[in-house]
Amino acid sequence: MIILGIDTSCDDTSFAVLRNGRELLANLVSSQIDLHRVFGGVVPEIASRKHVELVDQLYHEVLQNANLSGKSIQAIGVTSGPGLIGSVLMGLCFAKGLSLSLGIPIIGVNHIEAHAMSILLEYDVEFPFIALVVSGGHTIILRIDDFGLYKVLGSTRDDAAGEAFDKIAKFLGLGYPGGRIIEEMSKEGKPDHVFFPRPMLDDNNYDFSFSGLKTAMINYIKKYNVNNENISDILSSFQEAAFDVLANKTLRAAKNLGIPRIVVGGGVASNGRLRAIFHERCSKDRIDVFFSSPEFCTDNGAMVAKVAHHYYVTNKTSPIDIAGYSRMKFH
């Protein structure tokens, strides 16, 4: 069984071919980082236009890499949201046209669900598990009992974690993407140099707030005239504060619900320091923690194909007029 996975939720154009729900035959991602770097962040219209240029090209390339033709595909999985609506629609419209031309079903996939389930491309994680999806656009904790059986335990009330990193990097003129730059610079710094606030850490919920932490960081930089000599220490301390909250709340959810399995997904999950913190704390609490390989943490078509495969074999396909959404709720 061959599933084509498509993701254009933000600024990456991603296509993948998955066989029998597990064997990844091809996985292509075209990044737009160079296009958006000059602006210090993703420009939605530029992202959408680039997707239009790339979708047909990547479709043919991914089939060529998989040594298949379009006639081999049984179904198409495509991100239908959440994301930048223009970007989402570029992939969705292409998938609809392909569905009609090949006479095969289409399956709309929730982007956050795909990130949470991407771990199943590499590991047989037992249900239920607690999932933290953390990226530039999302920070959310879920209880996952099976495909389609989710409960939102907590989410950010303002900035996503990755968004806060990007804004700090932009404020300091470090470049884009900010998360990767801060991670590299933090490796040379001392995480205990400054104790930044841990927003909502002691609140009796699993929600997050990173806007206040971002503001505290900016105020500190302005007050103490931070220079290049100690910037790595400051960035490392900022990163430590953010990751302390992410780990603390996720582990608290796992322990309170009696679920000894945690999955961490999304672009920020590729950060080495975040992985180290989770592995250390989960080991102490005898909780199994799973991280996807970095290529499956960032946006990719393989994770979309994985989710689509399940819904296809359980006869849960989407109508051809499926809509795209900038925001989506779990039901």
Order of alpha helices (4+ residues) and beta strands (2+ residues): beta-beta-beta-alpha-alpha-beta-alpha-beta-alpha-beta-beta-beta-alpha-alpha-alpha-alpha-beta-alpha-beta-alpha-alpha
